[in-house]
Amino acid sequence: MNQTLTPPRQSVPGRAWALVRNAWRGLTSMRTALVLLFLLALAAIPGALLPQRNLNEQKVAEYIADRPTLGPWMDRFELFDVFSSFWFTAVYVLLFVSLVGCILPRCVDHFKALRTPPVQVPRNLTRLPHHHTETVTRTPEQVIEQARGQLRGWRIETRPGQRDGELTLSAEKGYTRELGNLVFHLALVGLLAAIAIGKLFGYEGSVIVIADNGPGFCTTSPAVFDSFKAGNVNDGTGLAPICVRVKDFKADYLSNGQAEMFTSNIQYQAGADLATGTWRDTSIQVNHPLRVSGDRLYLQGHGFAPTFTVTFPNGQTRTETIQWRPDDAQTFLSSGVLRIDPPGDLYPTEEERRKNQIAIDGLFAPTALFHGSLLTSAFPKMEDPAVAVDIYRGDTGLDTGRPQSLFALDREMIAQGRLTKEARVNLRPGESTTLPNGTKVSFDGAKEFVNLQVSHDPAQQWVLVSALAMMAGLLVSLLVKRRRIWVRVYPSSGDAGTVDQRRTVVEMGGLARTDQAGWGGEFDRLRARLLDSTKTSGE
């Protein structure tokens, strides 16, 4: 009676372990790493095409407002926060794990290959692409000893052969190639680890500072920055204390208005200087940051901050300088808004005071060019500044508690009639206009501001070291050739089949593991040198 044999069922822990093992093998395969690398590049496309909230939140708000149906759905899928989204992070982490799991076993293989002795002599050397056979008047031992002397710098292994009196020599060179591969793969793991550490423990903050030798700022808290982004395990506390004052700013332009160089002279305090009150002078430029206390202070950009003075009917004045946003990167035509609260004792009630707040909204041109009454800018350098502004009076929303844009008025206040336009004027420095209630608004000129970024990356130097090691290892692995030489020697046989101890048959073969132009010539030179020395010694 035939019985069907069924394989034993695997236990639940065994099936679970097999599932985990197969998933790990699939994740750490080179094919999976390439697929994840492609997905990462694909996932980065929305970050390049769509406005990102960490770069320009206002543009994101405008983009969503212009697309009331599609915009909120795009926001739910974090298309405006691509590089911090859950799906981009998931692909990045999987790629990191895949690369590490793929690279480390290769490092072990390269380490083993680095220690491997030369392989035995092949049975038939005539099948190799480079081979030669010759009979010399020497003993096998003398030939092998002479070959060892000619192959200095090669890793050599001698073994007895299968014939009586036969000796073999295996020589290999180019083990540095495996060392280069090992360094490359280990440096790649180090690079990935250094980048991850920097993202976890680093931080980055940006702040706009008026370049007029004012009080500046100190990096004591994330609150001093206009925008701050901490690492995943960094809560923003424990920042390296640095105080900075911006003395001035200078921009060099070509005749066509193209920026050539930005330079800012600053003073800073760090470390013991904070206790002694010592200020140190230095200058920073684009891509030439100040490095102090483990942080880097970058000069990222600049712009203009118009200054207005408002003289209220009772003679009291308020003067403010606020940065405006450059809307045109070529001419630095800028837009912005300035809100001024009247003195507290000017009006009898808070409600009456709120009804007489002043808002100045408009454009600033560093080098004015008028088309009739329309203002534009002809050059990015401040040579002939002017403003075209709308002046409003009413409730600017300063007391509402609602967040407002630094560069635009709350249009809802205008639509409700709580903020009314009193004047529309073009002004140059020193010019002014008077509102119907007697309030005088004067344009005093403009100052330049700089956008500074403070970055902290505790593993930045290791990123550089790892990158340099990767390049060095890659160059070694590409330039060094792994090649092998085999020599088999045995006593020659006479016509009657007798062994002639005075004559030795020398068989040589050569093979390059990565065949390149020039290896054949090197084999011929080695062969000629070896056989010539053998003949010379035998004379």
C-alpha positions in Angstrom: 0.0 0.0 0.0 1.5 3.3 -1.2 1.5 6.1 1.3 2.1 9.8 0.4 4.9 11.2 2.5 4.2 14.8 3.7 7.0 17.0 4.9 6.9 17.8 8.6 5.1 21.0 9.4 7.4 23.8 10.6 6.7 25.3 14.0 5.3 28.8 14.4 8.6 30.2 15.7 10.4 28.5 12.9 8.1 30.0 10.3 8.4 33.4 11.9 12.2 33.2 11.9 12.2 32.1 8.2 9.9 35.1 7.4 12.2 37.5 9.2 15.3 36.0 7.6 13.9 36.1 4.1 12.7 39.7 4.6 16.1 40.7 5.8 17.8 39.0 2.8 15.4 40.8 0.5 15.9 44.2 2.1 19.7 43.9 2.1 20.1 42.8 -1.5 21.7 45.1 -4.0 18.5 45.1 -6.2 16.4 46.4 -3.3 19.0 49.1 -2.5 18.9 50.3 -6.1 15.1 50.3 -6.1 15.0 52.3 -2.8 17.6 54.7 -4.2 15.3 55.3 -7.2 12.3 55.8 -5.0 14.2 58.3 -2.9 15.0 60.3 -6.0 11.4 60.0 -7.1 10.1 61.2 -3.7 12.4 64.2 -3.8 10.7 65.6 -7.0 7.7 67.1 -5.2 10.2 68.9 -2.8 11.8 70.5 -5.8 8.6 71.4 -7.7 6.3 72.5 -4.9 6.9 75.3 -2.3 8.1 73.9 1.0 6.8 75.2 4.4 10.3 75.2 6.0 11.6 77.5 3.2 8.6 79.8 2.5 5.4 79.3 4.5 3.7 82.2 2.9 4.1 80.7 -0.6 2.6 77.5 0.7 -0.4 79.3 2.1 -0.9 81.1 -1.2 -0.6 77.8 -3.1 -3.2 76.2 -1.0 -5.5 79.2 -1.1 -5.3 79.2 -4.9 -6.3 75.5 -5.0 -9.1 75.2 -2.4 -9.9 71.6 -3.4 -6.6 70.0 -4.2 -4.4 72.1 -1.9 -5.7 70.7 1.5 -5.4 67.1 0.2 -1.8 67.8 -0.9 -1.1 69.2 2.6 -2.5 66.1 4.2 -0.1 64.0 2.2 2.7 66.3 3.4 3.7 67.4 -0.1 4.7 70.8 1.3 6.9 69.2 4.0 8.4 66.5 1.7 11.8 66.1 3.4 10.3 65.7 6.9 7.3 63.7 5.8 6.7 60.2 7.1 6.9 58.6 3.7 10.1 60.3 2.7 11.6 59.3 6.1 10.5 55.7 5.7 12.2 55.4 2.3 15.3 57.1 3.6 15.5 54.8 6.7 14.9 51.7 4.6 17.6 52.8 2.1 20.0 53.4 5.0 19.3 49.9 6.5 19.5 48.3 3.1 22.9 49.9 2.3 24.4 49.0 5.7 23.1 45.4 5.5 24.4 45.1 2.0 27.8 46.8 2.6 28.9 45.1 5.8 28.9 41.5 4.4 30.9 42.8 1.4 33.4 44.3 3.8 33.8 40.8 5.4 34.3 39.3 1.9 36.9 41.9 0.9 38.7 41.4 4.2 38.9 37.7 3.6 40.1 38.3 0.0 42.8 40.6 1.4 44.2 37.7 3.5 43.8 34.9 1.0 47.1 33.3 -0.1 47.8 32.8 -3.8 45.8 30.0 -5.4 47.4 26.8 -6.6 48.9 26.4 -10.0 46.2 25.5 -12.6 46.6 22.0 -14.1 46.9 23.3 -17.7 48.8 26.6 -18.0 48.5 26.7 -21.7 44.8 27.6 -21.4 45.6 30.9 -19.8 45.6 34.0 -22.0 49.4 34.5 -21.2 51.6 31.4 -21.0 55.1 30.2 -22.0 57.1 27.0 -21.8 60.9 26.7 -22.0 63.7 24.3 -21.0 66.7 25.7 -19.1 69.9 24.2 -17.7 69.1 24.5 -14.0 67.6 22.3 -11.3 64.0 22.9 -10.3 65.1 24.2 -6.9 67.4 26.8 -8.5 64.7 27.9 -10.9 62.2 28.4 -8.1 64.7 30.3 -5.9 65.6 32.5 -8.9 61.9 33.2 -9.5 61.4 34.2 -5.9 64.2 36.7 -6.3 62.7 38.2 -9.4 59.2 38.5 -7.9 60.0 40.8 -4.9 56.9 42.6 -3.8 54.6 39.8 -4.8 52.8 37.5 -2.4 54.4 34.1 -3.1 53.5 30.5 -2.2 55.6 27.5 -3.2 54.1 24.0 -3.2 55.3 20.5 -4.4 53.9 19.3 -7.6 52.3 16.0 -8.7 55.4 14.8 -10.7 58.5 13.5 -9.1 60.8 16.5 -8.5 58.1 19.0 -9.6 57.8 22.3 -7.8 55.2 25.1 -8.2 55.2 28.7 -7.4 52.1 30.9 -7.1 52.6 34.7 -7.0 49.9 37.3 -6.8 50.0 41.1 -6.7 47.4 43.9 -6.4 46.0 43.0 -2.9 45.9 46.8 -2.4 42.8 46.7 -4.7 40.9 44.7 -2.1 42.2 47.1 0.6 40.7 50.0 -1.5 37.4 48.1 -1.8 37.4 47.5 1.9 38.2 51.2 2.7 35.5 52.4 0.2 32.7 50.3 1.7 33.6 51.0 5.3 33.9 54.8 4.5 30.4 54.6 2.9 29.0 53.2 6.1 30.8 55.9 8.1 29.4 58.5 5.8 25.9 57.3 6.2 26.3 57.1 10.0 27.8 60.6 10.2 24.9 62.0 8.2 22.4 60.3 10.5 24.2 61.6 13.6 24.2 65.1 12.2 20.5 64.9 11.5 19.7 63.5 15.0 21.8 65.8 17.2 22.3 68.9 15.0 20.2 72.1 14.7 19.8 75.0 12.4 18.4 78.5 13.0 17.9 81.6 10.8 17.6 85.2 11.9 17.4 88.5 10.1 19.6 91.3 11.6 19.7 94.9 10.6 23.2 95.7 9.5 23.6 99.0 11.5 25.8 97.9 14.4 22.8 97.3 16.5 22.4 95.0 19.5 22.4 91.9 17.3 21.4 88.6 18.9 22.7 85.8 21.1 22.0 82.1 20.5 20.7 81.3 23.9 17.3 80.0 22.9 15.4 78.9 19.8 13.1 81.9 20.5 15.8 84.4 19.2 15.6 82.9 15.7 13.0 83.7 13.0 13.0 80.0 12.1 14.6 77.1 14.0 14.9 73.4 13.1 16.3 71.0 15.7 17.4 67.5 15.1 15.1 64.5 15.9 16.6 64.0 19.4 17.4 67.7 20.0 14.8 69.8 21.8 16.6 73.1 21.2 18.1 73.4 24.6 21.8 73.4 25.3 22.7 75.7 22.4 26.3 76.9 22.2 26.1 80.6 23.4 27.3 83.0 20.7 26.5 86.7 20.5 26.7 88.5 17.1 26.5 92.1 16.1 26.4 93.1 12.4 28.4 96.2 11.7 27.7 96.6 8.0 27.0 94.8 4.8 28.5 95.2 1.3 27.4 93.8 -2.0 29.5 93.8 -5.1 27.6 93.7 -8.4 28.6 93.5 -12.0 27.4 96.1 -14.5 24.4 93.9 -15.5 23.2 93.7 -11.8 24.5 90.2 -11.2 25.8 89.7 -7.7 29.5 89.0 -7.4 30.1 88.8 -3.7 28.4 89.6 -0.4 30.5 90.6 2.6 29.4 91.5 6.1 31.7 92.8 8.9 30.6 91.5 12.3 31.6 91.3 15.9 31.1 88.2 18.0 31.5 86.7 21.4 31.9 83.1 22.3 33.3 81.0 25.2 35.4 83.1 27.7 34.6 86.3 25.7 31.1 86.2 27.1 32.4 86.5 30.7 34.9 89.2 29.9 32.7 91.2 27.5 35.3 91.0 24.7 34.1 91.5 21.1 36.1 90.1 18.3 36.0 91.5 14.7 35.7 89.4 11.6 34.0 89.3 8.3 31.9 86.6 6.7 31.0 85.9 3.1 28.8 83.6 1.1 30.3 80.0 1.6 32.9 81.4 4.0 31.2 81.1 7.4 32.5 81.9 10.9 33.3 78.7 12.7 33.2 79.0 16.5 32.2 76.9 19.5 31.4 74.0 17.2 28.8 76.1 15.2 29.0 77.7 11.8 27.6 81.2 11.1 26.6 81.6 7.5 25.7 84.7 5.5 22.8 83.5 3.5 21.2 86.5 2.0 20.4 90.2 2.4 17.7 92.8 1.7 16.5 96.2 2.6 14.7 97.6 5.6 12.9 100.9 5.0 12.7 103.4 7.9 9.6 105.5 8.5 8.8 108.1 11.0 5.2 108.8 12.0 4.4 112.1 13.7 1.1 112.1 15.4 -1.2 115.2 15.8 0.1 115.9 19.3 3.8 116.0 18.0 4.8 112.6 19.4 6.8 110.5 16.9 7.4 106.8 16.3 10.2 105.6 14.1 10.6 102.0 12.9 12.9 100.1 10.6 11.4 96.8 9.4 12.8 94.4 6.8 10.9 94.0 3.6 10.9 90.9 1.4 12.9 91.0 -1.9 10.4 89.9 -4.5 12.7 90.3 -7.5 16.1 88.6 -7.1 17.5 90.6 -10.0 16.6 94.2 -9.0 15.7 93.6 -5.3 12.3 95.3 -5.7 10.9 94.6 -2.3 7.5 94.5 -0.6 6.4 94.7 3.0 4.3 96.3 5.6 5.0 98.4 8.7 2.5 98.7 11.6 2.7 101.5 14.1 0.7 101.9 17.3 0.0 105.5 18.5 1.1 106.7 21.9 -1.0 105.4 24.8 -1.9 108.9 26.1 -3.0 110.3 22.8 -6.5 108.8 22.8 -8.8 108.5 25.8 -9.8 104.8 25.3 -8.2 101.7 24.0 -10.9 101.3 21.4 -10.2 104.8 20.1 -6.4 104.1 20.0 -6.9 101.0 18.0 -9.0 102.9 15.5 -6.0 105.2 14.8 -3.2 102.7 14.3 -1.1 103.3 11.2 -0.2 100.7 8.6 2.2 101.4 5.7 2.0 98.8 2.9 3.9 99.0 -0.5 7.0 98.6 -2.5 10.7 99.6 -2.0 13.1 100.1 -4.9 16.9 100.5 -4.1 17.4 102.2 -7.4 14.1 103.8 -8.4 12.7 103.7 -11.9 9.3 105.3 -12.4 6.9 104.6 -15.3 4.6 107.4 -14.7 3.5 106.9 -11.1 4.4 103.2 -11.1 7.6 102.3 -9.3 10.1 99.6 -10.2 13.7 99.0 -9.5 16.5 99.4 -12.1 19.5 98.0 -10.1 19.9 95.9 -6.9 22.3 98.3 -5.3 20.9 101.2 -3.2 21.7 104.2 -5.3 18.4 106.1 -5.5 15.9 104.6 -3.1 12.2 105.3 -3.2 8.9 103.8 -2.0 5.4 103.5 -3.4 3.1 102.9 -0.4 -0.5 102.8 0.6 -1.1 104.3 4.1 -3.9 102.9 6.2 -5.5 104.1 9.4 -7.5 101.9 11.7 -7.3 98.6 13.5 -4.2 96.8 12.1 -4.9 93.7 14.1 -2.0 94.2 16.5 -4.3 93.5 19.5 -6.3 90.6 18.1 -3.9 87.9 19.2 -4.1 86.4 15.7 -0.8 85.6 13.9 -0.1 87.9 11.0 2.3 88.0 8.1 5.4 90.2 8.6 5.1 91.2 4.9 1.4 91.6 4.2 -1.6 93.2 5.9 -4.6 91.2 7.0 -7.0 91.7 4.1 -9.9 90.7 6.3 -9.5 93.9 8.4 -9.7 95.9 5.2 -12.7 94.1 3.9 -14.5 94.7 7.2 -13.8 98.4 7.0 -11.8 98.4 10.2 -8.7 99.5 8.3 -9.2 102.2 5.7 -6.8 103.6 3.1 -5.9 107.2 3.8 -3.2 107.9 1.1 -1.3 106.4 -1.8 2.1 108.2 -2.4 5.5 107.8 -3.9 8.3 109.0 -1.5 12.0 109.5 -1.7 14.2 109.9 1.4 13.2 113.0 3.3 9.8 113.3 1.7 6.6 113.0 3.7 2.8 113.1 3.4 0.1 114.2 5.8 -3.1 112.3 6.5 -6.5 114.0 6.9 -6.3 113.7 10.7 -3.0 115.5 10.8 -0.7 112.5 11.1 2.5 112.9 9.2 4.3 110.0 7.6 7.9 110.5 6.5 10.2 108.2 4.6 13.7 108.4 6.1 15.6 106.1 3.8 16.6 102.4 4.2 19.1 100.2 5.9 20.4 96.8 4.7 19.7 93.6 6.6 21.4 90.2 6.5 20.0 86.8 6.8 22.2 84.8 9.1 22.1 81.0 9.7 23.6 79.2 12.7 24.2 75.6 12.0 25.4 72.9 14.3 26.5 69.4 13.0 28.5 67.4 15.5 29.5 64.9 12.8 30.4 67.3 10.0 34.2 66.6 10.1 33.5 62.9 9.9 31.4 63.4 6.8 34.4 65.0 5.2 36.8 62.3 6.4 34.5 59.6 5.2 34.0 61.2 1.8 37.7 61.6 1.3 38.3 58.0 2.4 35.6 56.9 -0.1 37.3 58.7 -2.9 40.7 57.3 -2.0 39.4 53.8 -1.7 37.5 54.1 -5.0 40.6 55.4 -6.8 42.8 52.5 -5.5 40.2 49.9 -6.4 40.0 51.3 -9.9 43.6 51.9 -10.6 45.3 48.9 -9.0 45.2 45.6 -11.0 45.0 42.2 -9.4 47.2 39.9 -11.3 48.7 36.4 -10.9 51.8 34.5 -12.0 52.2 30.7 -11.9 55.4 28.8 -12.4 55.7 25.0 -12.7 59.1 23.5 -12.9 60.1 19.8 -13.3 63.1 17.8 -14.6 63.2 17.3 -18.4 62.8 13.8 -19.9 65.3 12.6 -22.5 64.5 10.8 -25.8 64.3 7.4 -24.1 62.1 8.7 -21.4 64.8 9.1 -18.8 64.9 12.1 -16.5 67.6 14.6 -17.2 68.4 16.2 -13.9 70.6 18.9 -15.5 67.7 20.3 -17.6 64.4 21.7 -16.2 61.1 22.5 -18.0 59.7 25.8 -16.9 56.0 26.5 -17.5 54.7 30.0 -16.8 51.2 31.4 -16.9 49.7 34.7 -16.1 46.2 36.0 -15.5 44.8 39.4 -14.5 41.6 39.2 -12.4 40.5 42.4 -14.0 42.1 42.3 -17.4 43.4 45.7 -18.6 45.5 47.0 -21.4 49.2 46.5 -20.5 49.0 43.3 -18.5 50.3 41.2 -21.4 53.3 43.4 -21.7 54.0 43.2 -18.0 53.8 39.4 -18.2 56.3 39.3 -21.1 58.7 41.5 -19.2 58.5 39.3 -16.1 59.0 36.2 -18.2 62.0 37.6 -20.0 63.5 38.8 -16.8 63.0 35.5 -15.1 64.3 33.3 -17.9 67.2 35.6 -18.7 68.3 35.5 -15.1 68.0 31.7 -15.1 70.1 31.4 -18.2 72.7 33.8 -16.9 73.0 32.0 -13.6 73.4 28.7 -15.4 76.2 29.8 -17.6 
